[in-house]
Amino acid sequence: MNTTDRRPGHRPGSRHLLVAGAGIASLTLAVALKRTHGPALDVTVCDPGLEAGAARHRGRAYAVAAGPRRMFEQLDLWPRIEPAAEPMRRLVISDSRVGDPVRPVFLTFGDGTEKESAGEPFAHMVEAEPMVSVLLDAAREAGVRLVTAGIRGAVPGPGANRVSLSDGSTEKVALVVAADGARSALREAAGIGWVGWSYPQSGIVATIQHARDHEGRAFEHFLPSGPFAILPLKAGGELGHRSSIVWTERGADVPALLGGDATETLGEIERRFGPELGRIALEHGPSAHPLHLGIARSFRAPRLALLGDAAHVIHPLAGQGLNLGLAGAAALAEAVTGALRLGLDPGADAVLRGYEQARRFDSVAMAAATDGLNRLFSNDSLALRLTRDFGLGLVDRMPGLKRFFIGQASALRGETPRLLRGEAL
C-alpha cells in the first residue's frame, strides 16, 4: 500500500510481528523482515508520530558506521540514502579550554592506517529526515503496515500476544518489538528494570553553515564542560558548506548560553567552533536535551523484545547510539528469520534469549566506555588532562591500536550479525 494505514494488520498468530515506534532502527528491522519473508510474514509498525512523517526528525544527524552502512547496502537502501550522506574521512581530536588560543591535536583517525579496507570511510554523516523518508518509502513498498496509533498494552498468552491499540482495536501477534524510546511504556508494563542515571549535562544540537569546505573532516574538541563535536554534512546553504554540531554543556549553564538572541547564541557557538571553517551561520537549532545513561536489566520479556533506546541509552560523545540500535535490529532480524525458517515460533523465549545474548554484552560495554570517557574528559583537572593527553598521543602513534578502535566503532569486530557483514539473512 502507498499510504499510511490507520488500522493494524489482520493475520493472527505466529506470522505477525508488531513494532512499537517508527524510528530508524525499528523501520530498518521492519523492512529487513518484510523483504526477507514477503507475504509469509505480516509486519506492522505502530506510532502516532507517523502522521508527521519524516519531518519530525528535522535538524538531527547521525554517524552511520561501516557495519550499519553494509546492512543498508544489503537491503538495497544505501543507494537511496547515499545522496544525503557525507563520508567522514578524517577525525581530529583535541583537548583544551574554551579560551585557549591554541587547540593542540592529540589524535587523528583517517591517515589510512586504521581503515578496515582500502579507501573506505569509517563512517558517513547522514541527516535523519532524508534517512527516515527513505525507510518509510521502503517500508510501504515492501508491504509493511504503518499504523498511526499507539500501543496501550500487550498481554502475552499461549502462542500469541494480545495487543490493544489507542484507536480501540486489538490484535494477536507472535512478537511485540518495543522501540518506543528511553521511557518505554511497554518495558515498564512488562516489569523490566532499568539501571542508569542522569548526567549533569545537556546535549545541544544544531546545523551550522560555514564558508570553508570541511573536506570530510570531523572535529571533537574536549572541553571542561564536555565534548564539542563538528560533524561534516552534505554541501549546501547560503555559505556553501554545512556541519552538524553536538555540544555537551553543563545543564545548569544551558539557559544562560542559549537564552539570549540569535546573535548571542551564535557568538557562544563561535567561541567553541573555532576559525578553521571560516564564517559561520545557524541553519537549524540549537536545541538542548538532557543526557542520560541507561541499560534495561533484560532485553526481553514473554513475547516482547526491546530495541534501540528502549534497551539502552548512552552518552553521545562517540556517536554510537544509532549504530547500537541498528546492530540490535540486525541481530533481532536474524533471530526471527532463523526461527521462521525452522518453522518455530518467532516469539518463543529461546529465540528472544538468543537475541539478548547477541547484543547485551556489546551494549553494556559501549555504555561503560562512553561513560568512562565522559568522566575522564569532562573536567578541568590538570593531572587528568596530562594523563589523557599522553594516552591520546600514544594511541596516535600505534596504527594497530587505531585499527582496533575503528573496528569496534564500525561493528566489524568479533561475532556480528549477518546484515552488518553485508550478508543476506
C-alpha positions in Angstrom: 0.0 0.0 0.0 1.2 3.5 -0.7 -0.3 5.5 2.2 -0.1 5.2 5.9 -2.8 2.8 7.2 -4.7 3.7 10.4 -5.6 0.1 11.1 -3.5 -2.8 12.3 -2.8 -6.0 10.3 -5.3 -8.8 10.4 -3.3 -12.0 10.4 -3.4 -13.7 13.9 -0.7 -15.8 15.5 2.8 -16.8 14.7 3.2 -15.0 11.3 2.5 -11.5 12.6 5.0 -9.1 14.3 4.2 -5.7 15.7 6.8 -3.0 16.2 6.0 -0.1 18.6 7.8 3.0 17.4 8.8 4.3 13.9 12.5 5.2 14.5 15.4 4.4 12.2 16.3 1.1 13.9 12.7 -0.1 14.1 11.9 0.8 10.5 15.1 -0.9 9.3 14.1 -4.1 11.2 10.6 -4.0 9.6 12.0 -3.6 6.1 14.6 -6.3 6.6 12.0 -8.8 7.8 9.3 -8.0 5.3 11.8 -8.1 2.3 13.1 -11.4 3.5 9.8 -13.2 4.1 7.4 -11.3 1.9 3.7 -12.3 2.2 4.6 -15.2 4.6 5.0 -12.6 7.4 2.9 -9.7 8.4 4.8 -6.8 9.9 3.1 -3.8 11.5 4.7 -0.6 12.7 2.6 1.5 15.2 3.4 5.1 16.0 1.1 8.1 16.4 4.1 10.2 15.1 3.7 8.7 11.7 1.2 11.4 10.9 4.1 13.9 10.8 6.2 11.6 8.6 10.0 12.2 8.4 9.7 16.0 9.1 9.7 15.3 12.9 13.3 14.2 12.6 14.5 17.5 11.0 17.6 19.0 12.5 19.2 15.7 13.6 22.1 13.9 12.0 23.8 10.6 12.8 27.1 8.9 12.1 26.4 5.7 10.2 29.3 3.3 10.8 30.7 0.9 8.3 28.7 -2.1 9.6 25.3 -0.5 9.5 26.1 1.0 6.1 26.8 -2.5 4.8 23.4 -3.5 6.2 21.8 -0.7 4.3 23.7 -1.8 1.2 22.5 -5.4 1.6 18.9 -4.2 1.9 19.3 -2.1 -1.2 18.7 1.1 0.8 22.1 2.7 0.6 21.8 3.9 -3.0 18.7 5.9 -1.8 20.4 7.1 1.4 23.8 7.9 -0.1 22.8 11.2 -1.8 22.2 12.6 1.7 25.4 11.1 3.2 28.7 12.8 3.7 31.8 10.5 4.0 33.7 11.1 7.2 37.3 10.8 6.0 39.1 12.2 9.0 38.5 12.7 12.7 40.7 15.2 14.6 40.6 15.1 18.4 41.9 18.0 20.6 41.8 18.8 24.3 41.7 22.4 25.6 39.7 25.1 27.4 37.3 27.4 25.6 39.6 30.4 25.8 42.8 28.7 24.9 44.4 30.4 21.8 45.7 27.1 20.5 44.0 23.7 20.4 46.7 21.1 20.2 45.7 17.9 18.3 46.5 14.7 20.1 44.8 12.1 18.0 43.7 11.7 14.4 41.8 9.0 12.5 41.9 9.0 8.8 45.5 8.7 7.8 44.9 5.4 6.0 46.5 3.1 8.6 43.3 2.4 10.5 40.8 1.8 7.7 39.1 -1.6 7.6 39.5 -1.7 3.8 41.4 0.5 1.4 39.6 3.7 0.5 36.6 3.0 2.8 35.4 5.9 5.0 35.0 4.7 8.6 31.6 6.4 8.8 29.1 8.6 6.9 27.2 11.5 8.4 23.5 11.3 7.4 20.7 13.8 8.3 17.8 12.0 10.0 15.0 13.4 7.9 16.0 12.1 4.5 17.1 8.7 6.0 13.7 8.3 7.7 12.0 9.3 4.5 13.8 6.6 2.6 12.9 4.0 5.2 9.2 5.0 5.3 9.1 4.7 1.5 10.9 1.3 1.6 8.5 0.0 4.3 5.4 0.9 2.2 6.9 -0.7 -0.9 7.7 -3.9 1.0 4.2 -4.1 2.4 4.9 -3.1 6.0 1.7 -1.8 7.5 2.2 1.7 9.0 -0.4 2.4 11.7 -0.9 5.9 13.2 -1.9 4.6 16.6 0.0 3.8 19.8 0.0 0.6 21.8 -1.9 0.8 25.1 -1.0 -2.7 26.3 0.3 -6.1 25.3 -0.8 -9.3 27.2 1.3 -12.4 26.4 -0.6 -15.7 26.1 -0.2 -19.2 24.6 1.0 -18.8 21.1 0.3 -15.0 20.8 0.4 -11.6 22.3 -2.9 -9.8 22.6 -2.2 -6.1 21.8 -4.6 -3.2 22.3 -4.1 0.0 20.3 -5.1 3.6 21.1 -7.7 3.5 18.3 -9.6 0.9 20.3 -8.7 -2.1 18.1 -6.9 -5.3 19.3 -4.6 -7.6 17.5 -3.0 -11.0 18.2 0.7 -11.2 17.3 3.6 -13.5 17.8 6.0 -10.9 19.0 5.9 -7.2 20.0 9.1 -5.2 19.5 9.3 -2.3 22.0 11.1 0.5 20.2 9.2 3.2 22.0 12.1 5.1 23.4 14.1 5.5 26.6 10.9 5.9 28.6 9.3 2.8 27.1 5.8 2.2 28.4 6.0 -1.4 27.1 9.2 -2.0 29.0 7.7 -0.6 32.2 4.5 -2.6 31.8 6.5 -5.8 31.3 8.2 -5.2 34.6 11.7 -4.9 33.1 14.0 -2.9 35.4 16.2 0.0 34.3 19.7 0.8 35.6 21.0 4.2 34.9 21.5 7.8 35.9 21.2 11.4 34.6 24.3 13.3 33.7 24.6 16.9 34.9 24.9 17.8 31.2 22.7 18.5 28.2 23.4 17.8 24.6 22.9 20.7 22.3 22.4 20.0 18.6 22.4 22.4 15.7 23.1 22.6 11.9 25.8 25.1 11.0 26.6 26.7 7.7 30.2 27.7 7.1 32.3 29.4 4.4 35.1 26.8 4.0 34.9 23.2 2.9 35.2 20.7 5.8 36.7 18.2 3.3 35.1 15.3 5.2 36.8 16.2 8.4 35.1 15.8 11.8 36.4 17.6 14.9 36.0 16.5 18.5 37.1 19.3 20.9 37.2 18.0 24.5 36.3 21.0 26.7 36.0 21.0 30.5 32.2 21.0 30.3 32.1 18.2 27.8 32.9 17.5 24.1 32.1 19.8 21.3 31.8 17.9 18.0 31.7 19.3 14.5 30.5 16.7 12.1 30.6 17.1 8.2 27.3 17.2 6.3 26.5 17.5 2.6 27.3 20.8 1.0 24.6 23.4 0.7 23.2 26.6 2.2 24.0 30.2 1.6 27.6 29.8 2.7 28.1 26.7 0.6 29.1 24.2 3.3 27.4 22.6 6.3 28.2 20.7 9.5 26.2 19.3 12.4 27.3 20.2 16.0 26.8 18.1 19.1 27.7 20.3 22.0 27.8 18.8 25.5 27.4 21.5 28.2 26.6 21.6 31.9 22.9 21.5 32.2 22.8 24.4 34.7 24.6 26.6 32.1 22.3 25.9 29.2 19.7 28.6 29.9 22.4 31.3 30.0 24.1 30.0 26.9 21.0 29.7 24.7 18.7 32.2 26.4 19.8 35.2 24.5 19.0 36.4 21.0 20.3 34.6 17.9 23.5 36.8 17.7 24.4 35.9 21.3 23.8 32.2 20.7 25.9 32.2 17.6 28.7 34.0 19.5 28.7 31.2 22.1 28.9 28.6 19.3 31.7 30.6 17.5 33.8 30.6 20.7 33.8 26.8 20.6 33.6 26.2 16.9 37.0 27.8 16.1 38.2 29.7 13.0 39.1 26.7 10.8 35.9 26.7 8.7 35.6 30.5 8.3 32.4 32.5 8.8 29.5 30.5 10.3 25.7 30.9 10.4 22.9 29.0 12.1 20.8 26.9 9.8 18.7 24.9 12.3 18.5 24.9 16.1 20.0 24.9 18.5 18.0 22.6 20.8 19.1 21.2 24.1 18.4 17.7 25.5 19.2 16.4 29.0 21.7 13.5 28.8 21.3 10.1 30.5 22.8 6.7 30.6 20.6 3.6 31.0 20.5 -0.1 30.3 17.5 -2.4 30.6 18.0 -5.3 33.1 16.8 -7.6 30.3 16.2 -7.0 26.6 13.3 -9.4 26.6 10.1 -10.5 28.3 7.4 -13.0 27.3 6.8 -12.3 23.6 8.5 -8.9 23.9 11.9 -7.7 22.6 13.4 -4.3 23.4 15.1 -2.4 20.6 17.0 0.9 20.4 16.6 3.4 23.2 14.1 1.2 25.0 17.0 -1.2 25.6 19.9 1.2 26.0 20.8 4.9 26.2 24.4 6.1 26.1 26.3 9.3 26.1 26.5 10.8 22.6 30.3 11.7 22.7 31.2 8.7 20.5 28.2 9.0 18.2 27.3 5.3 18.6 23.7 5.4 19.9 22.1 4.8 16.5 24.7 2.2 15.5 23.9 0.3 18.6 20.2 0.4 17.7 20.9 -0.8 14.1 23.1 -3.6 15.4 20.2 -4.7 17.6 17.8 -4.6 14.6 20.2 -6.8 12.6 20.5 -9.3 15.4 16.8 -9.4 16.0 16.0 -9.8 12.3 18.5 -12.7 12.2 17.0 -14.4 15.3 13.4 -14.1 14.0 14.4 -15.3 10.5 16.2 -18.3 11.9 13.1 -19.3 13.8 10.7 -18.8 10.9 12.8 -20.9 8.6 12.8 -23.8 11.0 9.0 -23.5 11.4 9.4 -22.3 15.0 7.6 -19.6 17.0 9.5 -16.2 16.5 8.2 -15.0 19.8 9.4 -18.0 21.8 11.7 -17.4 24.8 14.6 -19.3 23.2 14.6 -17.0 20.2 14.5 -13.9 22.3 17.2 -15.2 24.6 19.5 -15.7 21.6 18.8 -12.1 20.6 19.6 -10.8 24.0 22.8 -12.9 24.2 23.9 -11.5 20.9 23.5 -7.8 21.9 23.7 -7.3 25.6 27.4 -7.6 26.2 28.3 -5.1 23.4 25.6 -2.7 24.6 26.8 -2.7 28.2 30.4 -2.4 27.0 29.7 0.6 24.8 27.7 2.3 27.6 30.6 1.8 30.1 33.1 3.0 27.6 31.2 6.2 26.8 30.5 6.9 30.4 34.2 6.4 31.3 35.4 8.7 28.5 32.9 11.4 29.5 34.1 11.3 33.1 37.8 11.3 32.0 37.4 14.3 29.7 34.6 16.4 31.1 36.6 18.1 33.8 39.4 20.7 34.2 41.8 18.6 36.3 45.4 19.3 35.3 46.5 15.8 36.4 43.8 14.1 34.4 44.5 16.3 31.4 48.2 15.4 31.3 47.3 11.7 31.7 44.6 11.6 29.0 46.7 13.7 26.5 49.6 11.3 27.0 47.2 8.4 26.3 45.8 10.1 23.2 49.2 10.7 21.8 50.2 7.1 22.5 47.3 5.8 20.5 48.0 8.2 17.7 51.4 6.6 17.3 50.1 3.0 17.2 48.3 2.1 13.9 47.3 -1.3 15.2 45.6 0.2 18.2 43.8 2.8 16.0 42.6 0.0 13.7 41.2 -1.8 16.7 39.2 1.2 17.9 37.8 1.9 14.4 36.8 -1.8 14.1 35.0 -1.6 17.4 33.2 1.6 16.4 32.3 0.1 13.0 30.7 -3.0 14.5 33.1 -5.1 12.3 35.0 -7.0 15.1 34.1 -10.3 16.6 30.8 -12.0 16.2 28.5 -9.7 14.3 25.0 -10.3 12.7 25.0 -11.3 9.1 23.4 -8.0 7.9 26.2 -6.0 9.5 28.7 -8.0 7.5 26.8 -7.2 4.3 25.3 -10.7 4.0 21.7 -11.7 3.4 19.6 -13.1 6.2 
